[in-house]
């Protein structure tokens, strides 16, 4: 687990490991925030470095695989009647 590895690093390097961990985290999150704020296509940049994000094709497949809901309420099996 990541927590176990961090504990090992903290035992070995002490406060330096803590400082490096928080510094890298702050720079990563801050950089992503600034990129999003400046309308940078973060998803495309992450794909360039080999970290694919959520693809449009993956989202379309998820939507297609979800069960269809009946908006008219004609199939009332196990639900409230459409007309009260």
DRENTORKOL-3810 file (N, C-alpha, C; in nm, 4 decimals):
REM DRENTORKOL-3810
@n.u->0.0831; n.v->-0.1178; n.w->0.0000; ca.u->0.0000; ca.v->0.0000; ca.w->0.0000; c.u->0.0878; c.v->0.1245; c.w->0.0000
@n.u->0.0302; n.v->0.2334; n.w->-0.0469; ca.u->0.1044; ca.v->0.3583; ca.w->-0.0534; c.u->0.1362; c.v->0.4102; c.w->0.0876
@n.u->0.0442; n.v->0.3915; n.w->0.1809; ca.u->0.0669; ca.v->0.4375; ca.w->0.3175; c.u->0.1841; c.v->0.3685; c.w->0.3830
@n.u->0.1990; n.v->0.2395; n.w->0.3574; ca.u->0.3104; ca.v->0.1633; ca.w->0.4123; c.u->0.4436; c.v->0.2086; c.w->0.3556
@n.u->0.4461; n.v->0.2371; n.w->0.2259; ca.u->0.5694; ca.v->0.2853; ca.w->0.1630; c.u->0.6066; c.v->0.4220; c.w->0.2171
@n.u->0.5062; n.v->0.5072; n.w->0.2384; ca.u->0.5352; ca.v->0.6402; ca.w->0.2914; c.u->0.5922; c.v->0.6304; c.w->0.4327
@n.u->0.5382; n.v->0.5390; n.w->0.5123; ca.u->0.5905; ca.v->0.5211; ca.w->0.6487; c.u->0.7359; c.v->0.4768; c.w->0.6455
@n.u->0.7678; n.v->0.3853; n.w->0.5529; ca.u->0.9071; ca.v->0.3402; ca.w->0.5401; c.u->0.9972; c.v->0.4562; c.w->0.5016
@n.u->0.9531; n.v->0.5371; n.w->0.4060; ca.u->1.0322; ca.v->0.6531; ca.w->0.3651; c.u->1.0478; c.v->0.7510; c.w->0.4798
@n.u->0.9403; n.v->0.7705; n.w->0.5577; ca.u->0.9476; ca.v->0.8645; ca.w->0.6692; c.u->1.0446; c.v->0.8152; c.w->0.7758
@n.u->1.0436; n.v->0.6832; n.w->0.8009; ca.u->1.1387; ca.v->0.6281; ca.w->0.8985; c.u->1.2820; c.v->0.6460; c.w->0.8511
@n.u->1.3022; n.v->0.6278; n.w->0.7208; ca.u->1.4379; ca.v->0.6334; ca.w->0.6671; c.u->1.4884; c.v->0.7773; c.w->0.6522
@n.u->1.4041; n.v->0.8681; n.w->0.5998; ca.u->1.4491; ca.v->1.0039; ca.w->0.5679; c.u->1.3935; c.v->1.1116; c.w->0.6594
@n.u->1.2952; n.v->1.0792; n.w->0.7416; ca.u->1.2432; ca.v->1.1747; ca.w->0.8383; c.u->1.1656; c.v->1.2893; c.w->0.7754
@n.u->1.1912; n.v->1.4089; n.w->0.8281; ca.u->1.1171; ca.v->1.5270; ca.w->0.7858; c.u->1.1428; c.v->1.5632; c.w->0.6400
@n.u->1.2555; n.v->1.5210; n.w->0.5861; ca.u->1.2860; ca.v->1.5506; ca.w->0.4456; c.u->1.1841; c.v->1.4826; c.w->0.3549
@n.u->1.1502; n.v->1.3582; n.w->0.3847; ca.u->1.0511; ca.v->1.2859; ca.w->0.3049; c.u->0.9164; c.v->1.3567; c.w->0.3101
@n.u->0.8794; n.v->1.4051; n.w->0.4264; ca.u->0.7539; ca.v->1.4776; ca.w->0.4423; c.u->0.7545; c.v->1.6062; c.w->0.3592
@n.u->0.8641; n.v->1.6789; n.w->0.3667; ca.u->0.8760; ca.v->1.8029; ca.w->0.2888; c.u->0.8718; c.v->1.7787; c.w->0.1391
@n.u->0.9435; n.v->1.6769; n.w->0.0932; ca.u->0.9433; ca.v->1.6458; ca.w->-0.0497; c.u->0.8048; c.v->1.6020; c.w->-0.0945
@n.u->0.7400; n.v->1.5187; n.w->-0.0141; ca.u->0.6061; ca.v->1.4697; ca.w->-0.0492; c.u->0.5086; c.v->1.5864; c.w->-0.0660
@n.u->0.5024; n.v->1.6748; n.w->0.0309; ca.u->0.4083; ca.v->1.7863; ca.w->0.0231; c.u->0.4471; c.v->1.8864; c.w->-0.0847
@n.u->0.5766; n.v->1.9058; n.w->-0.1075; ca.u->0.6197; ca.v->1.9974; ca.w->-0.2131; c.u->0.5794; c.v->1.9464; c.w->-0.3506
@n.u->0.6056; n.v->1.8200; n.w->-0.3766; ca.u->0.5695; ca.v->1.7621; ca.w->-0.5059; c.u->0.4177; c.v->1.7627; c.w->-0.5242
@n.u->0.3441; n.v->1.7319; n.w->-0.4200; ca.u->0.1981; ca.v->1.7330; ca.w->-0.4282; c.u->0.1463; c.v->1.8738; c.w->-0.4569
@n.u->0.1994; n.v->1.9729; n.w->-0.3874; ca.u->0.1541; ca.v->2.1105; ca.w->-0.4059; c.u->0.1857; c.v->2.1605; c.w->-0.5470
@n.u->0.3039; n.v->2.1287; n.w->-0.5967; ca.u->0.3409; ca.v->2.1725; ca.w->-0.7313; c.u->0.2539; c.v->2.1034; c.w->-0.8360
@n.u->0.2271; n.v->1.9745; n.w->-0.8174; ca.u->0.1438; ca.v->1.9005; ca.w->-0.9128; c.u->0.0017; c.v->1.9554; c.w->-0.9165
@n.u->-0.0585; n.v->1.9693; n.w->-0.8012; ca.u->-0.1963; ca.v->2.0185; ca.w->-0.7951; c.u->-0.2033; c.v->2.1641; c.w->-0.8402
@n.u->-0.1068; n.v->2.2447; n.w->-0.7984; ca.u->-0.1036; ca.v->2.3850; ca.w->-0.8403; c.u->-0.0867; c.v->2.3997; c.w->-0.9907
@n.u->0.0013; n.v->2.3181; n.w->-1.0491; ca.u->0.0221; ca.v->2.3236; ca.w->-1.1930; c.u->-0.1019; c.v->2.2844; c.w->-1.2706
@n.u->-0.1710; n.v->2.1808; n.w->-1.2248; ca.u->-0.2955; ca.v->2.1409; ca.w->-1.2904; c.u->-0.4032; c.v->2.2490; c.w->-1.2765
@n.u->-0.4094; n.v->2.3114; n.w->-1.1601; ca.u->-0.5067; ca.v->2.4188; ca.w->-1.1384; c.u->-0.4811; c.v->2.5339; c.w->-1.2343
@n.u->-0.3554; n.v->2.5752; n.w->-1.2452; ca.u->-0.3204; ca.v->2.6866; ca.w->-1.3345; c.u->-0.3482; c.v->2.6494; c.w->-1.4796
@n.u->-0.3174; n.v->2.5251; n.w->-1.5179; ca.u->-0.3421; ca.v->2.4812; ca.w->-1.6549; c.u->-0.4913; c.v->2.4847; c.w->-1.6869
@n.u->-0.5738; n.v->2.4339; n.w->-1.5964; ca.u->-0.7184; ca.v->2.4346; ca.w->-1.6184; c.u->-0.7707; c.v->2.5774; c.w->-1.6219
@n.u->-0.7213; n.v->2.6603; n.w->-1.5336; ca.u->-0.7638; ca.v->2.8009; ca.w->-1.5272; c.u->-0.7313; c.v->2.8742; c.w->-1.6575
@n.u->-0.6218; n.v->2.8356; n.w->-1.7244; ca.u->-0.5803; ca.v->2.8995; ca.w->-1.8494; c.u->-0.6298; c.v->2.8241; c.w->-1.9730
@n.u->-0.7300; n.v->2.7395; n.w->-1.9555; ca.u->-0.7950; ca.v->2.6667; ca.w->-2.0651; c.u->-0.6995; c.v->2.5783; c.w->-2.1445
@n.u->-0.6037; n.v->2.5180; n.w->-2.0781; ca.u->-0.5142; ca.v->2.4229; ca.w->-2.1426; c.u->-0.5858; c.v->2.2885; c.w->-2.1498
@n.u->-0.5697; n.v->2.2174; n.w->-2.2599; ca.u->-0.6304; ca.v->2.0858; ca.w->-2.2746; c.u->-0.5462; c.v->1.9859; c.w->-2.1941
@n.u->-0.5763; n.v->1.9737; n.w->-2.0679; ca.u->-0.4990; ca.v->1.8902; ca.w->-1.9759; c.u->-0.5062; c.v->1.7440; c.w->-2.0167
@n.u->-0.6227; n.v->1.6996; n.w->-2.0613; ca.u->-0.6383; ca.v->1.5598; ca.w->-2.1009; c.u->-0.5436; c.v->1.5248; c.w->-2.2148
@n.u->-0.5322; n.v->1.6128; n.w->-2.3148; ca.u->-0.4417; ca.v->1.5874; ca.w->-2.4273; c.u->-0.2967; c.v->1.5859; c.w->-2.3805
@n.u->-0.2625; n.v->1.6755; n.w->-2.2881; ca.u->-0.1247; ca.v->1.6792; ca.w->-2.2375; c.u->-0.0914; c.v->1.5529; c.w->-2.1596
@n.u->-0.1846; n.v->1.5046; n.w->-2.0784; ca.u->-0.1601; ca.v->1.3830; ca.w->-2.0024; c.u->-0.1469; c.v->1.2625; c.w->-2.0941
@n.u->-0.2249; n.v->1.2597; n.w->-2.2022; ca.u->-0.2127; ca.v->1.1500; ca.w->-2.2981; c.u->-0.0769; c.v->1.1516; c.w->-2.3668
@n.u->-0.0209; n.v->1.2713; n.w->-2.3911; ca.u->0.1104; ca.v->1.2818; ca.w->-2.4546; c.u->0.2206; c.v->1.2215; c.w->-2.3679
@n.u->0.2064; n.v->1.2316; n.w->-2.2369; ca.u->0.3086; ca.v->1.1779; ca.w->-2.1471; c.u->0.2759; c.v->1.0361; c.w->-2.1014
@n.u->0.1730; n.v->0.9762; n.w->-2.1609; ca.u->0.1417; ca.v->0.8362; ca.w->-2.1318; c.u->0.0477; c.v->0.8139; c.w->-2.0160
@n.u->-0.0279; n.v->0.9149; n.w->-1.9788; ca.u->-0.1270; ca.v->0.9017; ca.w->-1.8706; c.u->-0.2649; c.v->0.9339; c.w->-1.9267
@n.u->-0.3265; n.v->0.8378; n.w->-1.9960; ca.u->-0.4562; ca.v->0.8673; ca.w->-2.0572; c.u->-0.5636; c.v->0.8938; c.w->-1.9527
@n.u->-0.6466; n.v->0.9907; n.w->-1.9813; ca.u->-0.7561; ca.v->1.0243; ca.w->-1.8910; c.u->-0.8839; c.v->0.9603; c.w->-1.9377
@n.u->-0.9932; n.v->1.0241; n.w->-1.9098; ca.u->-1.1226; ca.v->0.9749; ca.w->-1.9537; c.u->-1.1385; c.v->1.0103; c.w->-2.0999
@n.u->-1.1540; n.v->0.9100; n.w->-2.1837; ca.u->-1.1700; ca.v->0.9355; ca.w->-2.3259; c.u->-1.3167; c.v->0.9510; c.w->-2.3597
@n.u->-1.3443; n.v->1.0219; n.w->-2.4666; ca.u->-1.4825; ca.v->1.0395; ca.w->-2.5120; c.u->-1.5417; c.v->0.9057; c.w->-2.5527
@n.u->-1.4607; n.v->0.8203; n.w->-2.6150; ca.u->-1.5087; ca.v->0.6903; ca.w->-2.6580; c.u->-1.5482; c.v->0.6052; c.w->-2.5374
@n.u->-1.4702; n.v->0.6107; n.w->-2.4307; ca.u->-1.5020; ca.v->0.5355; ca.w->-2.3096; c.u->-1.6317; c.v->0.5821; c.w->-2.2479
@n.u->-1.6554; n.v->0.7132; n.w->-2.2492; ca.u->-1.7798; ca.v->0.7664; ca.w->-2.1941; c.u->-1.8985; c.v->0.7228; c.w->-2.2782
@n.u->-1.8817; n.v->0.7228; n.w->-2.4114; ca.u->-1.9912; ca.v->0.6812; ca.w->-2.4978; c.u->-2.0257; c.v->0.5344; c.w->-2.4758
@n.u->-1.9234; n.v->0.4499; n.w->-2.4569; ca.u->-1.9482; ca.v->0.3087; ca.w->-2.4319; c.u->-2.0221; c.v->0.2880; c.w->-2.3009
@n.u->-1.9863; n.v->0.3664; n.w->-2.1980; ca.u->-2.0543; ca.v->0.3539; ca.w->-2.0693; c.u->-2.2007; c.v->0.3928; c.w->-2.0826
@n.u->-2.2275; n.v->0.4989; n.w->-2.1592; ca.u->-2.3649; ca.v->0.5442; ca.w->-2.1763; c.u->-2.4453; c.v->0.4398; c.w->-2.2530
@n.u->-2.3853; n.v->0.3808; n.w->-2.3566; ca.u->-2.4557; ca.v->0.2796; ca.w->-2.4355; c.u->-2.4854; c.v->0.1549; c.w->-2.3529
@n.u->-2.3988; n.v->0.1211; n.w->-2.2591; ca.u->-2.4153; ca.v->-0.0003; ca.w->-2.1805; c.u->-2.5103; c.v->0.0158; c.w->-2.0627
@n.u->-2.5514; n.v->0.1379; n.w->-2.0314; ca.u->-2.6426; ca.v->0.1587; ca.w->-1.9199; c.u->-2.7843; c.v->0.1201; c.w->-1.9612
@n.u->-2.8624; n.v->0.0646; n.w->-1.8688; ca.u->-3.0008; ca.v->0.0284; ca.w->-1.9026; c.u->-3.0823; c.v->0.1532; c.w->-1.9340
@n.u->-3.1726; n.v->0.1396; n.w->-2.0285; ca.u->-3.2575; ca.v->0.2505; ca.w->-2.0692; c.u->-3.3695; c.v->0.2708; c.w->-1.9688
@n.u->-3.3971; n.v->0.3959; n.w->-1.9372; ca.u->-3.5078; ca.v->0.4275; ca.w->-1.8485; c.u->-3.6263; c.v->0.4704; c.w->-1.9334
@n.u->-3.7443; n.v->0.4361; n.w->-1.8887; ca.u->-3.8638; ca.v->0.4700; ca.w->-1.9628; c.u->-3.9195; c.v->0.6009; c.w->-1.9079
@n.u->-3.9047; n.v->0.7132; n.w->-1.9811; ca.u->-3.9492; ca.v->0.8418; ca.w->-1.9272; c.u->-4.1008; c.v->0.8557; c.w->-1.9183
@n.u->-4.1783; n.v->0.7776; n.w->-1.9985; ca.u->-4.3234; ca.v->0.7885; ca.w->-1.9936; c.u->-4.3831; c.v->0.7127; c.w->-1.8764
@n.u->-4.3127; n.v->0.6190; n.w->-1.8201; ca.u->-4.3627; ca.v->0.5446; ca.w->-1.7061; c.u->-4.4595; c.v->0.4346; c.w->-1.7444
@n.u->-4.4584; n.v->0.3896; n.w->-1.8731; ca.u->-4.5526; ca.v->0.2857; ca.w->-1.9139; c.u->-4.5166; c.v->0.1501; c.w->-1.8556
@n.u->-4.3874; n.v->0.1287; n.w->-1.8252; ca.u->-4.3472; ca.v->0.0035; ca.w->-1.7617; c.u->-4.3332; c.v->0.0305; c.w->-1.6130
@n.u->-4.4344; n.v->-0.0004; n.w->-1.5365; ca.u->-4.4365; ca.v->0.0344; ca.w->-1.3954; c.u->-4.3989; c.v->-0.0809; c.w->-1.3045
@n.u->-4.3231; n.v->-0.1748; n.w->-1.3537; ca.u->-4.2891; ca.v->-0.2900; ca.w->-1.2708; c.u->-4.2032; c.v->-0.2465; c.w->-1.1530
@n.u->-4.2569; n.v->-0.2576; n.w->-1.0336; ca.u->-4.1818; ca.v->-0.2270; ca.w->-0.9134; c.u->-4.1661; c.v->-0.0797; c.w->-0.8842
@n.u->-4.2437; n.v->0.0075; n.w->-0.9489; ca.u->-4.2317; ca.v->0.1503; ca.w->-0.9225; c.u->-4.3696; c.v->0.2092; c.w->-0.8987
@n.u->-4.3735; n.v->0.3390; n.w->-0.8709; ca.u->-4.5000; ca.v->0.4060; ca.w->-0.8482; c.u->-4.5765; c.v->0.4208; c.w->-0.9789
@n.u->-4.7064; n.v->0.4253; n.w->-0.9732; ca.u->-4.7858; ca.v->0.4455; ca.w->-1.0966; c.u->-4.7546; c.v->0.5809; c.w->-1.1579
@n.u->-4.7646; n.v->0.5882; n.w->-1.2915; ca.u->-4.7358; ca.v->0.7125; ca.w->-1.3620; c.u->-4.8420; c.v->0.8190; c.w->-1.3317
@n.u->-4.9676; n.v->0.7791; n.w->-1.3231; ca.u->-5.0753; ca.v->0.8738; ca.w->-1.2959; c.u->-5.1295; c.v->0.8495; c.w->-1.1559
@n.u->-5.1271; n.v->0.9505; n.w->-1.0743; ca.u->-5.1810; ca.v->0.9377; ca.w->-0.9387; c.u->-5.3172; c.v->0.9983; c.w->-0.9284
END
